[in-house]
Amino acid sequence: MSSSSAASGTHPIAEASPLSLCAREPHVPADRLVAEMVPPPRFDSVRFSTYIPDPNQPSQTEAVGVLETFAGGLGGAHASGAGKAGKRGFLGFGRSKAPKTPAGPRGVYLDGGYGVGKTHLLASLWHATPAEPSLKAFGTFVELTNLVGALGFQQTVQTLSGHRLLCIDEFELDDPGDTVLVSSLLGKLVDAGVALAATSNTLPGKLGEGRFAAADFLREIQGLSARFRTLRIDGEDYRHRGLPEAPAPYSDEQVTKAAYATEGASLDHFPHLLDHLARVHPSRYGALTDGLKAVCLTDVQPIPDQSTALRLVVLADRLYDREVPVLASGLPFDKLFSEEMLKGGYRKKYFRAISRLTALARDAKGVVGA
């Protein structure tokens, strides 16, 4: 402790101010968008062997077997280069010998509710596919549309055509324009011999009991539907399977002290953060969290409107991907969204955000202990 701190009686941790998300306005170049199309840190080490199927849900075990076979079928003679990759079909079919209507699917679609491990399985497929990382791409639907925006449609086709596999997590079906754009992109990539794997969100009003809707997905991708094999994965949200209830919010003082005591932590007033997110494109939310060890939020309040809610969903996804604990005061995370929101067309996204923020709140217990 410095002499000045000792004289004033202030706590030594007050000498170093925490970071702030609201002070960040990151710029993300196009080449970074391409380079980052790999499984996020949370799914860096996942494999089929680390997926723990629910013994009461046989579809989970079955899905692992099918995906392992799918990954094994993506092996081929070519080792690199768009030219060679583009001449190879899925499951070893040479394009010159393949029939006009390929036998068997060129893609898999994982159909299941939130929290059943679809992203874990999708990332495991990426890891198990026998190809160099530069010949495999993994990203969310939003990240893929951002790539098209940064590179342009034709350049994106050229960039991804040499890949063995493209994994798309959380395929968005609530924006017709983006859905048509990505469907057209996937058509070009399939023609180039790229295998596809996807999970998706449901269309508004087509949600059922919080489930994804395979029929909606296959209809929206239109001409590609015959290329996908649907794998239904039943089960409950694993993040809450056998786990304790989410921790109650902390006090403003506890959150602030933890932020000052934790190197690499950010500290923001929740309403101010929501305002800041409106000024940063969602494609930059990942970069917004670069280097953070924890996110500390004070005065969490109900989300005021749908646009703000959807931005928070994207931030929650990026924090969850990067395993950044979230320590908060104010409202519990399961009270963020209004009843109207939770019954509307985007409710699946909101439930996912609640689930993921709750998991990150559990992770933040260690931050308070520090």
N, C-alpha and C positions, 0 to 999 in steps of 0.2 A: 504494500500500500504506500502511496506517495505521502510525503509529509503534509501536502495541502489537503489530501483526502482525509488524513488522520485528524488534522486540525478542524476540518469542517464537520467531521463525524459522518461523512457520506460513505456509502457502501462501495467497495472497490470495483464491483462489477459495473457501476455507473460510468466508469471511465471510458468504456467502449460501447458506442451506440450500436444497436442491431441494424440489420439491413432493412430495406423497405421495398415491397413490390411496387408500391405507388411511385417510387422514384425511378423505376426501370421502364425504358421504352426501347426494347431490343429491335435490332434490324437483323433479319435472317436472309442471307444470300441464297440463291437457288441451289448452288452446289451443296450447301449444308442440308437442304431439304432432301436431296438425293442420297447423300451419305448417311443420313439418319434414318433411312428406311430399313431399319433392323428392329428386332424385338426390343422394347424399352428395358431399362435396367431391372425392373421388377421381374421380367420374364427372361433375363439373361441366362439363368442357370436352369430353367425348367426343362424337363424332358418327359417323354411318355412314362418313364419309370418313376418320376416324382409325382405324377398325377395320382391322387388317391380316390378311386371310384367309391361312390356311396354303395355299400353292399345291398341296399334296398332298391337300387336303380340299375338293373342289368344293362340298360342302354348305354351307360357310361363306359362300362368295360368293353362293350361291343364297339363303341366309337373308337376307342384306343386301337383295337385290332385293325379296324378298317383303315385308319389313318397311318398306321405303321406300314401297311401294305401299299398304300398310296405313295408314301414317301419313298419306299424301296423301288417303286416303279418309275421314279423320276431320275434314276441313274441312267447314264448314257455314255457313249464313247467320247463325246466332245467334252473338252475341259474348260474352254473359255472362248469368248468372242461372239459377237452378235450374229455373225454369218453362220457359224456352225450351229449355235443354239437355235437360230431361226429355222434350220432345216430339219429339226428333230421334233417329232410329235410326242404327245403324252403317252406314257407307258411303253416307250421304245418304238412307236410307229415312225418309220421314215416318211417324211411328207410325200416323197415321190411315189411311195408304194401304198400310202394310206387311201382307203376308199373315200369317195366324195362325202359320205356321211360317216364320220368316225365311229367305230364300234367302241362303246363304253364312254364314260364321262371324262371330260378334261378338267373337271373341277369338283370340289366338295363344298357343301354348304352345311354349316353347323347350326342346327335349329334347336334352341332351348331358351329357357328363362334366364334372367340375370343371375350371376353367381353360381352357375353350374360348372364353370371352368372352361368355357369355350375359348377364351383368350389363351389360357394355359395350353390347351390342346393345339390351337393355331400356332402358337410360338414353338411348341414341341415339334410340330410338322416342319416348320422352317428349319429348326436345328437338325432334324433327322434327315432332311433332304440332302443327298450326296452331291453337293455342289459348293463352290467357293462362295463366301458371303456376298461378293460382288455380283453373283449371278442369281441371287435371291433377294426379294424385296418384301418388306413387312411394314404395313402402316394402316392407320385408320382411314376411313372414307374421307374425312375432312382433310387429312394430310395428303391424300391422293389428289383431291380437287385443288388443294393449294399448290401442289406440284405442277398441275396443268396450268394454273394461273401464272406460275412463275416462268415455266419453260415454253408454254404454248402447246397446243394439242399434238402437232406433228413431232415436235422435239421430244415430247413425253413418250410418244409411241416408239421413236427411235431409241430413246434411252432405256426403255424397259423391254424391248423386243428380244434382246439377247438373253433374257433371264430364263431360268428353268421354272421358277415359281414366283407368283405374286400372291401374297396373303393380305386380305383386306378385312380389318376388324371393324365391326359396327357400321356396316353398309347402311347409309342413310336412305330411307325410302319416303321421307317427308318433304323432299324438295324435288319436284318433277324435273326441273331444268338440270340440276346436278346429276340426278339419276340417269337421264338420257345421255348426258355428257360421258359419264363413267361407263355406262353400258356400251357406248360406241367405242370407247377406249379399249374395253375388255374384248370386244369383238376383234379389233385389230391385233391385240396381243395373242388371242387364241389362234388366229390365223398364222401368227408367227411361231406357234408351237409352245407358247407359255402356258403352263398349268396354273390353275386358279384355286384359291381356297378362300372362303368368306364366312363371316357371321354378319347378322344384320339387325337393324332396328325395324320396327313395324310401321306400317302406315297409320296415320291418325284414324281413330275409329275402328281399327281392325286388330285390337290388342288382345281380346280374349282375357284370360286371367294372367295378365302380365307376361304372356309368352310372345316369342317371336312368331312370325307367320311365314312359313315356307312358301305357301301358295302366293302370297303377296310378293315375296322376293323373286320367285321364278317368273311371275307375270311381268314384273317391272324390268327385268333384264331381257325380256322378250326372246329374241332369236337365240340367246345363249342358254335358255333354260334347259334344253336337252343335254347340254354339256355338263350339268351339275348333278351329282348324286347327293341327296339330302340325308344327313345323319341327324336323327332326333336324339337329343340329350336331355333326359328328364332329371328332375331333382330339385332340391331346395338350395337356397343361397348358401354356399359353403362357408362364406365369411361369418355366418351366424350359426352354422351347424355345430351345436355343442359348446358354443362360446358364451361367455357372460354378456350381459346387457352392455350397451355402449356406456362409457363413463359419463357422468354428469359434467356439464360445463364448469370451468374453473372461474375464479373471480378475476376481475380486471388486474388486480394487484399480482395475483399468482402468474397470470399470463405474461405480464410486463416483466416481472422479475426473472422468469424463465427465459424470456427473449434476451435479456441483458446477460444472463449467465451462460448462454449457449452460443458458442462460436458458430457462425454461419447461419444463425436464425434470423428470420425477418419478423418485423412487428408492424402491423397495420390495423387501422380502425376499419372494421368490416364495411360500413357504408361507403367510406372513401375508396376502398378497394373495388367495390362494385362500380363506382363511377369511373375508376381508372380502366377497368376492363373494357368499358365501352369505347375507350380511345385506342386500344391495342387490338390489332387483328388477331382472331383466335389461332391463326397459324403460328403466332409468335408466343403463345402461352407456354410452350415447352421451354423456349429460350428465356422467358420471364422467370422461370424457376431455376435457371442454371446456378449451380454451386450452393444451393440452399440445403441446409441440414435440418431445418424445421421451419414451419410457417406458424406464426403466432397471431391470432386475430382477437381483437377486443370488440365487445358490443355486437355480437352476431344478432341480426334482426331478420324478420320475415322478408322474403324476396318480393319486391314490389310489383314486378311485371314479368311477362313471359320472355321477352328479349333478354332481360337481365338474368333470368333463371337459366336460359340456354347457354349463356356465356359462362355462368358458374359451373354448369355441367362439364364444359370443356376443360376448365381449370381443374376441376376435381379429377377428371380423367388423367390429365398430365401429372398432377401431384401423385396420384395413385401409381401410375406407370413408373415414376421415379422414386417411389417409396419415401416420400417426404412426410414426416409426421405433422399433424395439424393440431395445435393446441388452441382452444378457444374459450372465450367467456360469452355470456349472453344466452341466446336461445339454443336448445339442443338441436343437433343437425336434423333430427327427424321432424322438426317443426319449421324447417326452412320454407317449404312449399305449401301453398294454400290447398285446401281440400279441392277447390276447383281445378287447380293445376294437376293434382294427383289423380283426378278423374278424367282429364282431358287427353288429347291426342299424343302429348309428349310424356305421359306419366311414366312410361317405361324408362326414359332417360332420367327422370327425377328420382325414381326408386334406385336406379343404379348409382346416382350421385350420393344419395343418402347412405346406401350400402358402403360405398367406397370411402366417404368421409368418416363414417363410423369406424371403419377399419383403421383409418389413419389416426383417428382420435385415440383408439386403443394404443397405437404405436407411440403416441405422444406422452404416455405415462412416464416413460424414461426421461423425457425432457424436463418434466416437473421435478423428478428425482435428482436430476443433475443440478 
